[in-house]
Amino acid sequence: DITKGFGNCTEPAHNTCAELKKGAADRDAGQLAATLSWTTTYNDPWYVDKLLGEGRVDGVIAGYGAFTGVREYDDGWQCANAVALVRDWVNRHGGTHRMATPGDRLFR
């Protein structure tokens, strides 16, 4: 459940977003290949913005289930909405972000 212990990305430690932000700094320093977030869900634009914006993660696994306890990555509307939120965010920030392509190599 992304809502538990997520924080607001400004805490010194222990909350999810703050730790992902630290991971992004380690990535920038060459200590990690990438920082990934698990997971966002439907109707979750605030979390998508925090993860990709302030948290500076390289990728987000989008599906649904944070509020239901069910983990699904199918062709239902909930998963489609979760993916659309990520795509919409990336499209609005095209100067700094892009969607991954099959040619991308995430891990070195």
C-alpha positions as CSV (number, residue, x, y, z in Angstrom):
1,D,0.0,0.0,0.0
2,I,1.8,3.1,-1.3
3,T,-0.1,5.3,1.2
4,K,1.6,3.7,4.3
5,G,4.9,5.4,5.1
6,F,5.2,7.2,1.8
7,G,5.9,10.7,3.3
8,N,6.3,13.8,1.2
9,C,9.8,13.4,-0.1
10,T,11.3,16.0,2.3
11,E,11.9,13.8,5.4
12,P,15.5,13.1,6.4
13,A,14.9,9.3,6.2
14,H,12.8,6.2,6.5
15,N,9.8,7.2,4.4
16,T,9.4,5.6,1.0
17,C,9.7,8.8,-1.1
18,A,12.7,10.1,0.9
19,E,14.6,6.8,0.5
20,L,13.9,6.7,-3.2
21,K,15.1,10.3,-3.5
22,K,18.3,9.2,-1.8
23,G,18.6,6.3,-4.2
24,A,18.3,8.8,-7.1
25,A,21.2,10.8,-5.6
26,D,23.3,7.6,-5.3
27,R,22.4,6.9,-9.0
28,D,23.6,10.4,-10.0
29,A,26.8,9.7,-8.1
30,G,27.3,6.5,-10.1
31,Q,26.7,4.2,-7.1
32,L,23.5,2.7,-8.6
33,A,22.3,1.9,-12.1
34,A,18.7,3.0,-11.5
35,T,16.1,3.7,-8.9
36,L,12.6,2.1,-9.4
37,S,9.4,2.5,-7.5
38,W,6.9,-0.3,-6.8
39,T,4.0,0.5,-7.3
40,T,1.4,3.1,-8.2
41,T,-2.2,2.5,-8.7
42,Y,-5.3,4.0,-10.5
43,N,-6.5,7.5,-9.6
44,D,-3.1,8.2,-8.0
45,P,-1.7,11.3,-9.8
46,W,-0.2,12.8,-6.6
47,Y,2.0,9.7,-6.0
48,V,3.1,9.6,-9.7
49,D,4.1,13.3,-9.4
50,K,6.0,12.7,-6.2
51,L,7.8,9.6,-7.5
52,L,8.8,10.9,-10.9
53,G,9.2,14.5,-9.9
54,E,10.6,15.0,-6.4
55,G,11.7,11.4,-5.9
56,R,13.4,11.3,-9.3
57,V,12.9,7.6,-9.8
58,D,13.8,6.1,-13.2
59,G,10.7,4.0,-13.4
60,V,7.4,3.2,-11.9
61,I,5.6,-0.1,-12.0
62,A,1.9,0.8,-12.7
63,G,-1.0,-1.5,-11.8
64,Y,-3.6,-1.5,-9.2
65,G,-4.3,-2.8,-5.8
66,A,-2.9,-0.3,-3.3
67,F,-6.3,0.2,-1.8
68,T,-7.8,-3.3,-2.4
69,G,-5.0,-5.6,-1.5
70,V,-5.3,-7.3,-4.9
71,R,-2.2,-7.0,-7.1
72,E,-3.2,-6.9,-10.8
73,Y,-1.4,-5.9,-14.0
74,D,-4.1,-6.8,-16.5
75,D,-6.1,-5.1,-19.3
76,G,-8.8,-3.7,-16.9
77,W,-9.6,0.0,-16.6
78,Q,-7.7,0.3,-13.3
79,C,-4.4,-0.8,-14.8
80,A,-5.0,1.3,-17.9
81,N,-5.7,4.3,-15.7
82,A,-2.5,3.7,-13.7
83,V,-0.4,3.5,-16.9
84,A,-2.1,6.6,-18.3
85,L,-1.2,8.6,-15.3
86,V,2.5,7.8,-15.8
87,R,2.3,8.5,-19.5
88,D,0.5,11.8,-19.0
89,W,3.1,12.9,-16.4
90,V,6.0,11.9,-18.8
91,N,4.3,13.8,-21.7
92,R,4.0,16.9,-19.6
93,H,7.7,16.7,-18.7
94,G,9.0,15.7,-22.1
95,G,12.0,18.0,-21.7
96,T,13.4,15.9,-18.9
97,H,11.6,12.5,-19.1
98,R,10.6,10.0,-21.7
99,M,9.0,6.5,-21.7
100,A,11.3,3.6,-21.9
101,T,11.7,1.8,-25.3
102,P,12.7,-1.8,-26.0
103,G,16.2,-0.6,-26.8
104,D,16.8,0.8,-23.3
105,R,19.1,-1.1,-21.1
106,L,18.2,-0.5,-17.5
107,F,20.8,-2.5,-15.8
108,R,24.5,-2.3,-16.7
